[in-house]
């Protein structure tokens, strides 16, 4: 009887040792870290400081909803409704809404006849993405960098389906010019959402000096261009 008890205890100790070894071995394996996805819709409105980056703001700004004329002048040139997307449509970003004033310099732009060059996992092709543009911005002397993708779809439902699907995937579901963002960063997130027949994706990174301003830039840059596409293809008749 004593021998049986000793045998059982030995087996348990050996088994526990094996489990502990496997746990220690596996705990050293770190999975690849993807750029996190930010919540697409902010909550409250607070104007960011206009000076150099300092302490982070107490709350996040709400999604801005300026009038069509304000949005167009802030983000792009005027184009004919329904015209194909080109990166020339977008200039330096000069956003103004009340006391909020944010600027970013457009440093590069690309126009694609299809969405294949930016389709990382085939999601865009499955939803009949037509064409795309990619834009690169820089602010605060390079302390903030952003890349935006605008994807055109045949219908609003296709755009919404794509945005919903992308929200459940990792950041490599789309491909962008990573050389236009920071290799190492204190803030790095992706925001995306549908606006009419378009999907807007904004990847923004910031170093430690600009981290307090990064959330503001990210939210307003994403929201401003999304609002622009609410009115881009409207035809006004007398």
N, C-alpha and C positions, 0 to 999 in steps of 0.2 A: 504493500500500500504506500509506504514512504517512497519507494523507488518510482512508483507511478506518478506521485505528486511531483517529485523532483524532475521527472521527464517532461511533464506538462509545463512546468515553470520554465524549463530550459527551452522548450519549443516556443513559448510565448516571448521569451527574451530574445531569441534569435530572430523571430518574426518581427518584433518591434525594431530590432536593429536594422533589418532589411528595409522596413518602411522608412525609418529615419534616414538611412543612406539615400534612398530614392528621392525623398523630399529635398534633402540638401543638394543632391545632384541636379534635380530638375529646377530648383529655385534659382540656380545660377543662370538659367536660360532666359534671356529677356526677349520678348517678341518685338518685331520691328514696330517703331512708333510712327504712325501716320499723322499728318497735319490734322489737328482736331477740327471738327465742324462747329461753328458757332450757331447759337440760336438765331433764326432769321428775323425775328421781330423783337425790337427793344420794348421797354416798358414805360419809362417815364421821361420827361423832358427836362434837361438841364444843359445850359449853354456851357461849352468848354472854355477854358482860359485861352486868351488870344496871344499870350506871350509864349516864351519857350517852355518846353515840358517841365512840369513840376510835380506836385503831389497828384495822385489820381483823383478824379471827380467822385463825389459821394454817390451819384446815381447815374444810370444810363439814359441817353436821350431817346425820345420816341421817334418812330419813323416819320421823317418830314414829308409833308404833302403840299408842296408849293403849287402855284398856279401853272398852267401849261407854258405861258410865256417865260416865267422865271426859270422853269426847269430847262427849257430849250437853250436859253442864253447861258445857263450855268454849265451845261455838259457838252453841247454839240452845235454843229452848224444846222441850219434849216435844210431839210431835204424834202423831196416830193413824197407824199404818202404812198406806201407800198414799194418804195424803191429798195433795191438790194442793199444789204449791209456792206459798208466798207469802213476801214479804220480811219480814213480821212474824215469821216463824219464826226469824229470826236477830237477835241482839242485839249489844251490844258484845262484842268478842272478848277473852276473858280466858283465855289458854292457860297451863297449868302441866303440866310433865312433868319430874319429877326436879328438877334445879337450874334448868331452863329456865322462865322466867316472862316472857311477852310479852303486851302489851295493845294494843288499838286501839279507838278509839271509832267506832261506826257513825254516820255523818253523813247517810246517805240510803239509800233503798231503793225499788226499783220491781218490780212484779209484772206479768207479761205473760201474756195468755190464749193467746198463740201465740209462736213463735220469730221471726216475721217482723221485729219491731223490732230484733232483734240479729243478724239474718242478713245478712252483708255480701256473700257471693258465691253464695248459694243452696245451700251445702253442708248447712245444717241442714234445709232443706226437703226436699232429696233423700233425707235419712235419717229423715224423718218425725218431726222434733223436735216435741214436743207443746207445751210451754210453758217459760217461763224466768223467772228472777228476776235482778236486778242489785243489787249491794250496794256501797256506798262506805264506806271506812274511812280514818281518820286517826290517826297515832301521832307521838310525839315533838313535840307542838305543831305538827303540820303539816309537819314535815321529811320524814315518810314518808306517802305516800298510796297507797291501793290501791283497785282496783275488781275485784269478783268477779262472774262470771256462772256461774249454775248452770242447765244445760239438761237437761230431762227427755225421755227417749226410751221407746218402747214395749218395748224389749228391751235386754238387755246387749250383744248383738252389734251392734245399731244404735249404741249409745253408743261402743263400741270402734271401730267403723268410722269414726264421725265424728271421734273423737279422733285416730286415725291420719291421717286426711285433713287435719285442721286443722294437724297437726304439720308437714306438707309445704308449707303455704301461708304467705303473709305475714300480718301481724297484722290487716290490714283484712278478713280473712275473717269476722270478727265485729265488731259495732259496740258500743261502750260509751261511757259519759259521760266524754269526754276532759276536761271541765271539772272533774272530780273527781280528776285527776292533775296533776302539775306540767307546765307548758308547756315549761320547760327543766329538765334534771335531770342529775345525775352518775351515777345508776343508773336504768335503765329497761328492764324485761324482762317477758316474758309466759311463764307456765307453764300447762300444761293437761294433763288426763288424764281417763280414764274411771274411774268408781267405780259398780259395779252398773249401773243403768239411767240414770245421770247422767254428764254431762261437766262438770267443774269447770275454770274458766279464771280465772287471777288475773293481773291487770296491776298491777305495782307500780313506783312511781317514788320517788326520794329525792334530796334536794339534797346538796351536798358535805358538809355537817355530819353527815348521817345515812347516808352511803354505806357506812361500815364495818358498819352494822347491817342494811343492806337485804337482803343475801342470806339472813340468818337469818329475818327477818320474812317474806320471800317464800316460802321453803321450808316454814316451819312453818304459815303461813296457808293455803297450798295443801294441804299434807298433812293438816292438822287437819280441814278441811271434807270432804276426800275420804274420810277415815276415818269421819267422821260418817255419810256415806251408805252405808257398808258395813253399818250397823245400823239405819238410819232406818226401813226398811219391814219389818223382821223382826217376825213375830208369834209371841209366846211363849205356849204353851199348857201347861196343867198335865198 
